[in-house]
Amino acid sequence: MDFNLPVKKSPFRSIKLYASRLEKLHISTHLDFIYHMPSRYEDFSHIAPVANIQVGEIVTIHANVIDAKTSYLRNRKSIQRATFSDGTGSIFVTWFNQPYLVKQLPVGTSVWLSGRADIFNKKLTMQSPDYEIETSEPIHTGRLVPIYPETYGVSSKWLRRQIHSLLKEIENEKEFLPPYLLKENNLMEYPLSLQKIHFPLSLEESNKARQRLAFDELFFLQVSALHRKREWKSVQKSVSLTVSKHHEKLEKLYNSLPFTLTNAQKKAVEDICSDIAKRSPMNRLLEGDVGSGKTVVAGIAMYITFLNGYQSVLMAPTEILAMQHFQTIERLFTPFGVRIGLATGSKKIQLDDFDVLIGTHALLSEKIQFKKLAFVIIDEQQRFGVSQRALIRKKGISAHLLTMTATPIPRTIALTMYGDLDVSFLDELPKGRQEIKTWFVPKDKREAAYRWIEQQITKEKSQAFIICPFIETSESMQTVKAASVEFARLKKDIFPNLTLGLLHGNLKAKEKDEVLRNFNNKVFDILVATPVVEVGIDIPNATIMMIEAAERFGLSQLHQLRGRVGRGKKQSYCLLFSDAFSKTSYARLKAMEKLHIGAELAELDLRLRGPGSIYGTEQSGKTLLKIATFSDTFLLQKAKIAAEQIFPNMEEFPEIRGKMKQLQTQDISPD
């Protein structure tokens, strides 16, 4: 645990015993301790003499032990009873099953006690208060007390003690941001922010400290992105792929499409064409809703690559999605002489000679070689690690890279998250595509909804998805519909006259393919599934998406699940079942009835629910942000502006470079 500090006497001798437990909290260095942030604070700052205590208030007293003893019950459990006095009065205190306390609190010991005051048997009492033996600077009582994320065997109190000791060792940490930047952005000084985030005197202090540390995190995220972008543009040289906008073959392709490109698609194609015509490799993100036409945009770019005599590859995270892309690209481009190949774990088509190769992780195999690879597309880019994305590019000639995502992300956040990428947005749905009618279904209308679903399937000869959050019912989630249990119930009691299939993530790839193939071939009327269907399943005849326990999903995920229907010509529907009663859950689910643009839903979810992991920012177990959140768009913008000011002259700021190197070494800052 090297923090590069002159530690005179380590207060962490016992930490080695906790190493495996701390790993679960992502703590392996001294700096990890410092950046293990409080999730909230207990307000024990009201200190009062015993004589002034009001019943029901949370208070801290400073008193001496008058008496302490343990009583044992028949079930071998114990009660610790103690009496404390501060000279103004006495208070009676009880704890349970902590017999060691009697030895820790001998008569006469001066103790801080924090808890809720009550009356029992006409005596002033506290039950199981937090306590702290005499200290000039209490850290567990008598103040705003930080409460930390815990794990088994590692309590918030233990973490608080370690962090408090460490903070004393870093009192001489230096500020690394220039004074003008602190003033412009109204930021607390760095050393002070580390102290005040953990042990503030007020919530205002903690908020100011958190804002400073969040700014640092976003600032370094942007500097890292600018560095990667500069390296990408300057070091690597790629093939220039050019074609006239009015090229005869390109115009024939556009005329052959069974639909007209949206303005957003046309703009994205122009962006990509401009990028790939340059000798520096493209690095662009294409973000668009489910059904917004990302595959067609990518296909046009691959066709332009083909016209230049080079190969393209499209890598998807699942075999299902890879097959779907293969069928779409093959249907659109085979008539123009483009040879399409497929490589997944179980399927290989035309691998000897191809112009476009579509596949899964199987594309990374050394057995698959490319003669003239110049264009790489990665779908659902957050599903792949950085090393995997780099590996597929290395198979080409500094290949141009297009990554795609259907995860709805507000524009400001997308531009910040992907600061090293150029971003194109597909924020229009293709003309003619019907809006999916969405309804929130409360508990009292459940049975009527079941009958309506059955009538729709029977009358319209259509199919339905029913999504459940889990595979099996767990003891802690008895109220949440589990796919396997719900499948049996629906099959027996609700839809006995219909055929049902079951799909979940624990099935083998071949089993999943078989279930989906049967559903696509109309063997099943209803597919009961976990959210494994969120990405990459296209069943044109499915018109109903029913989601159980809908309040448990983020709006972005609900929107993507909804996008699994409405792929054909029939009117489609999404039914959100929920037994939740909170105002927030109700507001979120009712919003789904009115909003049909993914980025707008993501923005709303951010305000109502907080950022969580809505954007899939975890890769290989590492969280992109530890302190900042993407909900603070104002701070995002300030950090972005500051990074753009500093980055061109980084050699003038050795303190920033030093701090960034330290944080990267300790795995606190993004690579």
N, C-alpha and C positions, 0 to 999 in steps of 0.2 A: 504494500500500500504506500507507494511513494508519492507524496504530495509536493516534493521538492521544497520542503520546509525544514528549518532547523528545529526539530522537535527534541527538547531537552530530556523529557521523560515521557515515554509513550503512555497515554491513558488507555491504550487499546490492546493490552496483553491478552484479554479474553476474547478478542474478536475472532481469532483463528478458530475458536470453538464454534463460532456462529457462521463460519464462512458459507457452508452449503445453504443455510437458511437465508442469509443475506443475498445470495445469488438470486433467489426468487423475487427479491425487491430490486434487482439490478444494481446491487451495491457490491463492488469489489475493490474500490480504492477510497482513499480519504476524500477525494473530490466528489465521489459518488455520494458520500454521507452529506456533504455540504449541499449538494443539489438534490437531496431527497426532501422534497418540499412538503410542508404541512398541508393537509387537505382541509383543515378548519382549525378554529381556536376555541378552547373553553374559556369563558370569561370568569376568572376567579379573582378579578382585580379589586372587588369590594372587600376591604379589610375593616373589621369592626370589633370593638370589645364585646365580650359575651353579653354584658348587661344591655347592649343596644340592639341585639339581634332580633329581627322580626321573623315570625314563623312563616315558612314558605320561601324565604329568600335564599339565594345562593350567595354564600359568604365565606370569607377566609378569616380564621382567628389564629392568634399566636398565643399558645397556652402551655402550661406544664402538666405532666402526667401526675395525677394524684393517686390513681389506683388502676391496675390492669390485671386481668385474669382470664383464664380459658375455662369454659364449661363444655363437657362432652355430652352429646345426646345418645340415645339408644342406637341410632343408625350409624354410629361412629363418626358422625359429623360433629363439628364444633362451632362454638360461638365465642368470640373475643369481646369482652366488655371492658371499657375503660372510662375513667372520669378525668376530665381536664378542667383546669382553672387558670384564669389570667389575672386574678385579683379583683375583677369586677363581678365575677360570677362563675358558675360551674356549668359544664355541658356533658351529657352522657353520650358515649359513642359505642357503636357495635360494628364488628366485622364478622365475616363468616368463613370458616375453614382456613384460617391463616394463623395457626398457633405460634408461628415464629415471631409474630408481632409482639407478644408479651415479653420476649427476650430483647427485642429491638427497642422497646419502649419502657425501660425501667422507671420507677418512681423518681420524679424530679427532672426527667428529660424535657427539654424545651422543644415544642413541635408546632409546625404550621399545619393547619387542617382546613381543607376546602371542600364544601359540599352544601347540600340543601338542609336547612334547619327545619325541625319538626317538633311536635309534642307527643310524648308517649308516657302513659301513666303520670300525666301532669308534670313531666320533666322535659326540659329542653334537650333534644337529641339530634344526633347526626348518624345516618346509617351508611356504612362503607364509604366514608369520605376519602379523598386523596390526602396523603399526608407527606410531610417532609421534616426530617429531624433538623433542629436548629442550624440555620445558615444565614449569612448576611445577605445573600442574593438568591432567594427562592426561585427555582425554575419549574417546579411541578405544581406550585400553589401560589396564591397571592398576586397573580398577574394574568395577562392573556397567555394561556398555556397552549403551545402548538400540539396538535393531534396529527400523527403521521400514519400513512398507509402501513399496515402491519402484515406479518405472516406468522405461521405457527412457531412459537418459541421466541419470537422477537416482538416485544411489546413497544408501544409508543413511548412509554416511560424510559425504557432502556435506550431507545434511539435518541430520545431527547437528551439523555445524559451524555452520550457519546458526541453528539453534535455540539452540545454546549462546550465540552472540553476542546473540541477541534477548533471552534470559533476563536478561542483564546490564542491558539497557535497562529492564526492568520490575521491578527489585528493590524499587522504592518503590510498587508496586501496593498498594492498600488493601483491607483486609477489608471486605466489604459485608454479611455476615450478622451479626445481633446476637449478642453473646457468649452469651446464654442458649441460643440455638439450637445454637451450636457445642458447648456443654457437654452439652445434652440428647442430642445425637446423636453425641457423641464424634468430632467432625470436626476434621481438621487445618486450620490457617489457610490461607486462599486463596493468598496469595503463596508460602508455603512449598510448598503442594501443586503449584503449577506447576513449581517447581524440582525437587521430588522425584519427580514422575512421569517426568521425563526423565533426571535424573541422581541416582538414589537411592544411598545407601550400603549399603542392604540391600533384599531383596525385601519385607520387612515395611514398610519406608518407602514403597516404590512402591505397595503394596497400600493403605496408608492414604491416600496421595495420590490414587489412582484412585477410592477410595471417596468422598472429598470432592468431586472433580470430577463423579463420577457423580451424587452427591446434588444438586449444583447443576443439572445437566442435567434431572433428573427434577423438581426443585423448580420450575424455570422452565417446564417442560412443563405442570405442574399450574396454576401461576399464570396462564399464557396461556389454558389451558382455562377456568379460572374467569372470566377477563376476557371471553372470548368468550360464555360462558354468560350472564353478567350483561347484556352488550350485547344478546344475542339476546332475552332476556326483557323488557328494559326499553324498548328503542328501537322494536321492531317490534310492530305490532298485526295480528292475524289474524282470520279469520272463525271464529265459534264454531259447531262442528258437533255438534249434540246429537241424541240419539235414545234413547228409553226402551229399557231392556234387554228389556222385554216388548212392544216394538213389533210389531204384527201382521205386517208385511212381513218384519221381521228374524227372527221366529220361523219364518215360512214358509221363509226361506232356510236356517236351521239344519236344519229338518226335511227339506229337499231334498238336503242333502249326503249323498253315498254313504258317509260315514264319520262317526264321532263324534270331535269335537275332543278332543285330549289336554288334561290339566289345564294344561300349559305354554302351549298355544295359547289356552285360555280366559283365562289370566292375562295374556298378551300383548295380547289384544283389550281386556281391561279397562284395561290401562295406556294403550293408544292412545286408547280412548274418553275416558278421563279427561283426557288431554292435549289432544285436539282440541276438547273442549268449552270450553276456555279461550280468552281473547282473545289471549294471548301464543302465538306459533307453537310447535308441537311440534318438538323436535329429538331424535329417538329412534333408537337402533340396535337392530335385531332380529337377534340372532345365533342361528343354529341349524344343526345338521348337515344334510348333503345328505339330502333326503327327510323332514325334520322338519316340513314343512308351513308354511314361511314365506309362500309365495304365497297360500295360502288366508287366512291372517291378514291379509295386505295387501289381499286381495280384499274381505274383510268390511269393512275400513276404507274402501275405495273405494265400497262399496255404501252405507255410512252417509253418505258425502259426497254420493252420488247422491240419497239420500232427503232431503238438505238443499237440493237444487237446485243443487249445484256440481259442477265437473269435477275429475277426477283424471288424473294422468299417471304411468306407470311406465317408467323408463329402464333398459335393460339394456346391458351392454358389447358383446354380439355379436348378430348377426342371428339366429343359431341360438337363443340364449336368449330373445330378444324374441319369436320365433315360438312358442316353447314356452309362454311366459307368455300370449300372445294366445290360443292354443288352449285353455289351462286356464281363463282368465277368461271367454272367450266361452262355453265349455261350461257353466260354473256360473251365469253371470249374465244371459246373453241371455234366458232364460225369464222373467226378472223385469223385462224392459223396458229393461235397461241397454244403451245403444248403444256398442259397442266398436270403436275404430279402431286401425289399425296403421300405423306410419311407420318404414321402414328405408331403407337405401340403394337397395334394388331393389324393395321392395314398399310399396304404399300402399293401405289399405283404409278406406273410410268416413271421409274426412278433412273432409267438408263440415260434418257435425254429429255430435258424439259426447259421451258422458258420461265415458268412460274412453279414454285414448289410450296405447297401448303402443308402444315403439320403441327405437331405438338413439340414437347421437349425432345422427342425422337430426332428432330432436326439437328440437335447438338452432337449426335453420334459422329465419331470419326469416319464411319463407313460412308457417310453422305458427303460427297465432295461437289464443289461448284467450279465451273470453268470460268465464268465471267459474272460473278455476283456483284451487282452494283446498287441494289435497292432492298432494304430490309424493313418489314412491317411487323410490329409486335402488337397484338390485340390484348386488351385488358392488361396494360403494362404493369399495373400494381401487383399482378399475380406472379411476376418474374423478378428475381433478384438482379442486382446490378451486374454481377459477374456473368449471369446467364445472358443478359442483353449484350454484354461486351463480347461474349464468346461467339454468338451467332454473327455479329458484325465482322469479327476477325476472319470469317470464312470468305469475306469478299475483299474488294479493292477499296478499303476505307469507305465502305458502303454508306449511301444516304440512309438515314433512319427516320421512319415515321412510327410513332407510338400512338395507340388509340385507347380511349377509355369511354365507357358508357356511364361511369359514375358521375352523377350530376354535381358539379362544383361551381359555386358563384365565380364570376369572371375575376374579380379582384384576388380571390384566394388562389385560383388556378394560376394566375400570372405570378403569384408569389411562391407558391409551392414548387412550380416548375420554372424557376427563374433562369435556368440554363437552357430551356427549350423555347422555341417560338411556338405560339399557340394559335390554332384555328378552331373556331366554334361553329358547330352545326346546330343552330338554335331555331330551325324550322323543320316541320315534318313534311314529307312528300305530299304533294297535292292529291286530294282524293282519299287520303287515309282518314277514316272516321275516328272521331273522338270516343274514347272508351268511357261509357257511362259508369260512374262510381258512386256507390252508396255505403254509408255507415249503417251497420245492422246491429241494433241493441239486442240485449238478451231476450226481451219479450217478443221479438219478431223473428227469432231463429227458426222456429218450426215452419212459419209461413215462407221463409226464404228457402228452406230445403224443398218445399213443394214446388216453388217457382222454378228452382234449378232443374228439378226432375221434369217439369212441363217443358221448359226450354229445350232440354236435351232430346226429349221425345218428339216434340213438335218440329223443331228446327233441324233435327238430325245432327246436332252439334256436340261438342265435348267440353269438359270442364276440368280445371285444376283445383285441388283443395290443398292449401299449404299449411303445414303445422310446424311450430318452432323446433321441436326435438324429435329424436328417433324413438327413444323409450321414455316412459314416465319415471322421473326420479322422485325420491321422497321430498326433496325441497321444492319440487315444481308440480305438486299434485294438481294444481288448478290449470296448468298449461297443457293444451292438447298435444299429445305425443303422436307422431305419425303412425307407428305400428299399432298402438292401441286404438287410435281414432279410425284407422283403416278397418279394423275388425268390427267396430261399432257401426260405422257407416254402412258397411257391406251387409251386416245382419239386420240392423234396426231401421236405418233411414232410407237406403236405396236398394232394397232386396231385388228389385226388378231391373237393375242396371248392372253392368260389369265394371269392376274397379281394379286398378293396378296400383302398386306401391313402389315408390322410388325414393332412395335416400343415399347419403354419402358413403355408407358402409358397404354398399354393394360393389362387387368387382366391376371393372370397366365393361367387360363383356355382358354382365348381367344388366347394367344400366342401359347399354345399347339395345339389348333385347326388349327391355321394358319400353323404351322410347320408340323403338321400331313398331312394337305392337300398338302403342298409343297413336302413332302417326298413321298406322294402317287401320285405325278405328276398331281394333280388337277390344279396347277399353272405352267406356263412355266417360269415366272419371279417373284421373290420375291423382292419387293422394301422395304428397311429396313433402320433403323438407325444402328449405330454400336453395337446394342444389340446382333447382331449375331457374335460379335468378339470371344466369348468364347462359346464352348459347342454345336455347331450345326453341325451335320454330315449328309450331303445329298450326297450320292455316285453318284447320277446322275447329280449333279450340276457341270458344267465344266467352267462356266464363272463368274468371279467376276469383276464387273464394279464399280468403286468408284468415285463419284462426288466430286468436290472441294478437290481433293486428297492432295493438299498442306496444308490443314488445319489439317491433321493427322500427328502424329509422325511416323517415319519409322518403329518403333516396332509395332505400331498399324496397319499400312498398311500391315506389314508382317503377323500379326495374322489374319487379314481379308482375305488376300490372301490364308492362310492355310485352309479356309473353303471350298475351291474347291480342286480338285486333290485327292479326297478321293477314287475314283473308278479307273477303268482301262483305261478310255478314257483320251486323252490329254486335259489338262486344261489350262485356260488363265486368266490373270488379266489385266484389262484395267484401267489405271489411267487417269481420265479426269481432266483437270485443265485449267483455263483461266488466271492463274497467270503469271506474266512476270519477276519476280525477278530472278536473277542469282542463288541465294541460293535455291529457290523452284525448279528451273529447274534441278540443280545439284542433289538435293535429290531424285527427282522423276526418273531421268535417272539412278541413282544408283540402283533403284529397278529392273531395267531391267537386271543388271549384277550380283547383290549380292542376294544369296538365303539362307544365314545362318543368323539367327536372331541376334546373338551376334555381328557379323560384321556390320550389319545395325545399331544396337544400338550404336556401337562405332562411326560410321560415323555421326549419328544424333547428338551425343554428341558434335562432333567437329563443325558441321555446324549450329546447331540450339540451342545449349546450353542444360543444363540438364532438365529444366522445371519440369514437373511431370512425365517424361517418365517412371520412375520406380515404379510409384504408391506408393510413399513413404508417402502419407498422410493416416493416420489411425485415425478414430474417430475425424476428424477435426484438428489433430495435425500434423504439418509438422516435418518430421524427422530432416531436416537440415534447419537452418535459415540463416546461413552465408556461410558455405562451400558448394561446389558443387562436384558432383561425376565426373566432367570432369577433375579435377586436380588429376590424378592418382599418381603423384610423392608425393604430400602432403599426400595423403591417405596412401601410403607406409611408409612415415616417421612417421606419427601418430601411425600406427599399430606397428612399431618397438619400438617406445617409450613406448607405453602401455604395450607391452610384457616385456620390461625391468623393468618398474616400478611396475606392478601388483603383482609379487610374494613378493615384499617387501613394500606393501602399508602402513604398520604400521610405516615405517620410514619416511613417507611423510604426516604428519598431515595437512599441508596447502592444499595439493591436495584433501585429503578426505573432508576437510572443504568446499572448493570451490565446489566440486562435490555435496555435500549435499545441499549447498545453491542453486545451479543451478537446481537441481532436485526438490527442494521445490518450486522454482519459475517456474517450468515447462519449463525451458530453455534447460535442458539436457535430453536425452533419459532416460527412466526408466531402 
